[in-house]
Amino acid sequence: MTADWEMAIGARVRATMVSAELVRYFAVKMTPARARIALLQLSLFVSCRRDCWANLIANCDAAPMRQRLMEHEYDKVVEDELSSKGHYDLLIRQGALIGLSADDFAKVQPLRTSMATFYGWKWIAREGAWQDGLIAMMATEWVNDDRRLMDQGGGLSRRDGLRWIRDFGHKWEEMPNFAAHAVADEKHSDLFVPLLDKFISNRESALKAADDALALFKLYHLGVAEEMERSD
């Protein structure tokens, strides 16, 4: 049932967002240098996500689900009500606030922890059953869904945005990436849930993939926190 999926995935997401890794990540006080580290790694994170969802589209053999996967990626890559150039453009625009250029984003290299996360996610999305990959990607997108996390301070983008407001004094309208993703992923959270019971039969395998993907999500943020802590 839909409610069962909501509860199972949601509980995992909530536990992830109060994990030691995420607590450490959000405890770091932002400076311009630290913000540049976080935003540049986030750009690689976003690019990896596009590869993962593309792999799911390629592997999915269920036309109704493939249609929704393509709708999801059209919003992210081409245009939606939040951006006429795709969501990556939001990152570059926000980067200008802390002295980053488009060339900085083009040249950034992943931290070792980021690299491990990206390889892991791509393997889940490409080599496993598409059903498992879908649940893995959904779980790691629900971390942005304020509806499920507001009592914990909100989703990832909202909490990142609030930290920039606290430490830099920026306003939401100045931070297009955080502002957009504080709301955009609510729509995407709901996109696949009604079809899960129809197309996913091995619930245990799918939820194991979600656990693996969220473990990598924690690793990614631990690595970013450590790198920020080493910076002034």
C-alpha positions in Angstrom: 0.0 0.0 0.0 1.1 3.6 -0.6 1.1 4.4 3.1 3.4 1.5 3.8 5.9 2.8 1.3 5.6 6.3 2.6 6.2 5.1 6.2 9.1 2.7 5.3 11.0 5.2 3.2 10.2 8.2 5.3 11.4 6.5 8.5 14.8 5.9 6.9 15.0 9.4 5.7 14.2 10.8 9.1 16.8 8.6 10.8 19.4 9.8 8.2 18.8 13.4 8.8 19.5 13.1 12.6 22.5 10.8 12.1 25.9 11.7 13.5 27.2 12.5 10.0 24.4 15.0 9.3 24.6 16.5 12.8 28.3 17.2 12.2 27.7 18.6 8.7 25.1 21.1 10.0 27.2 22.1 13.0 29.9 23.6 10.8 29.7 27.4 10.9 29.9 28.8 7.3 32.6 31.0 6.0 33.0 32.0 2.3 35.7 29.3 1.9 33.6 26.6 3.5 30.6 27.6 1.5 32.6 27.3 -1.7 33.7 23.8 -0.8 30.1 22.7 0.0 28.6 24.3 -3.1 31.2 23.0 -5.5 30.9 19.5 -4.2 27.1 19.9 -4.4 27.4 20.6 -8.1 29.1 17.2 -8.6 26.4 15.7 -6.4 23.8 17.1 -8.7 25.5 15.9 -11.9 25.8 12.4 -10.4 22.1 12.5 -9.7 21.3 13.2 -13.3 23.4 10.2 -14.4 21.6 8.0 -11.9 18.1 9.0 -13.0 19.2 8.6 -16.7 20.3 5.0 -15.9 16.9 4.3 -14.4 15.2 5.6 -17.5 17.3 3.3 -19.7 16.7 0.3 -17.5 13.0 0.7 -16.8 10.8 -1.6 -18.8 7.5 -0.2 -17.4 6.1 2.5 -19.7 4.0 4.3 -17.1 7.0 4.5 -14.7 9.4 5.5 -17.5 7.1 8.3 -18.4 7.2 9.7 -14.9 11.0 9.2 -14.7 11.3 11.3 -17.9 8.9 14.0 -16.5 11.1 14.1 -13.4 14.3 14.7 -15.4 12.7 17.2 -17.8 12.0 19.4 -14.8 15.5 19.0 -13.5 17.5 19.2 -16.8 15.4 21.3 -19.2 12.9 23.6 -17.5 10.2 23.9 -14.9 8.5 26.7 -13.1 11.7 27.3 -11.0 14.2 27.6 -13.9 14.1 28.0 -17.7 17.6 26.5 -18.0 17.5 23.4 -15.7 18.4 23.2 -12.1 22.2 23.2 -12.5 21.9 26.8 -13.6 20.6 27.6 -10.1 23.8 26.4 -8.6 25.9 28.6 -10.8 23.8 31.6 -10.0 24.0 31.0 -6.3 27.7 30.5 -6.5 28.2 34.1 -7.6 27.2 35.1 -4.1 30.4 33.6 -2.8 32.8 34.4 -5.6 32.4 31.3 -7.8 32.4 31.4 -11.5 31.0 28.9 -14.1 34.6 28.0 -14.7 35.1 27.1 -11.0 32.2 24.6 -11.3 33.6 23.1 -14.5 37.0 22.5 -12.9 36.0 21.1 -9.5 37.3 17.7 -8.4 35.4 15.4 -6.1 36.6 14.7 -2.6 37.4 11.0 -2.0 34.2 10.6 0.0 32.2 12.3 -2.8 33.8 10.0 -5.4 32.9 6.9 -3.4 29.3 8.1 -3.0 28.9 8.8 -6.7 30.3 5.5 -7.8 28.1 3.7 -5.4 24.9 5.5 -6.4 25.7 5.0 -10.1 26.2 1.3 -9.5 22.9 1.0 -7.7 21.0 2.8 -10.5 22.7 1.1 -13.4 23.6 -2.5 -12.3 20.8 -3.4 -10.0 17.1 -3.9 -10.7 15.5 -0.6 -11.8 12.9 -1.0 -9.0 15.7 -1.0 -6.4 17.4 1.9 -8.0 14.2 3.9 -8.0 13.6 3.4 -4.3 17.2 4.3 -3.6 17.0 7.5 -5.6 13.6 8.4 -4.1 15.0 8.0 -0.5 17.9 10.2 -1.3 15.6 12.8 -2.7 13.1 12.8 0.1 15.9 14.3 2.3 14.7 17.6 0.8 11.0 17.1 1.6 10.1 19.6 4.3 6.7 18.0 4.9 8.5 14.9 6.3 11.2 16.7 8.1 9.9 20.1 9.4 9.9 19.0 13.0 13.6 18.3 12.6 14.4 21.7 11.2 13.3 21.0 7.6 14.9 19.2 4.6 18.5 19.5 3.5 18.1 22.5 1.2 16.0 24.4 3.8 18.6 23.8 6.5 21.5 24.7 4.2 19.6 27.9 3.3 18.9 28.8 6.9 22.6 28.4 7.7 23.6 30.8 4.9 21.0 33.2 6.2 22.4 32.9 9.7 26.1 33.0 8.9 26.0 35.4 5.8 22.8 37.3 6.1 21.6 36.3 2.7 17.9 36.3 1.8 16.0 33.3 0.2 15.6 35.1 -3.1 19.4 35.5 -3.3 19.9 31.7 -3.0 18.1 30.2 -6.0 19.4 26.7 -5.6 18.4 26.3 -1.9 15.1 28.2 -2.4 14.1 26.0 -5.3 15.0 22.7 -3.8 13.4 23.6 -0.5 10.1 23.2 -2.4 10.7 21.4 -5.7 11.4 18.0 -4.3 8.0 17.8 -2.6 6.5 17.5 -6.1 9.0 14.9 -7.1 8.5 13.0 -3.9 4.9 12.3 -4.8 5.6 11.5 -8.5 6.3 7.8 -8.2 4.5 6.6 -5.0 1.1 5.8 -6.6 2.8 3.3 -8.9 5.1 1.5 -6.5 2.8 -1.3 -5.5 2.1 -2.1 -9.2 5.7 -2.4 -10.3 7.7 -3.3 -7.2 7.3 -6.8 -5.9 10.5 -7.4 -4.0 10.0 -4.8 -1.2 12.9 -6.1 0.9 15.4 -5.7 -1.9 14.2 -2.2 -2.7 14.4 -1.0 0.8 17.9 -2.5 1.2 18.9 -0.4 -1.8 17.4 2.7 0.0 19.5 1.8 3.1 22.6 1.6 1.0 22.0 4.8 -0.8 21.3 6.7 2.4 24.5 5.3 3.9 26.4 6.8 1.0 24.5 10.1 1.5 25.8 10.2 5.0 29.3 9.4 3.8 29.1 12.3 1.3 28.1 14.8 4.0 30.7 13.5 6.4 33.4 14.1 3.8 32.2 17.6 3.1 32.0 18.4 6.8 35.6 17.2 7.3 36.8 19.3 4.4 35.0 22.4 5.6 36.4 21.9 9.1 39.9 22.0 7.7 39.2 25.3 6.0 39.2 28.8 7.5 
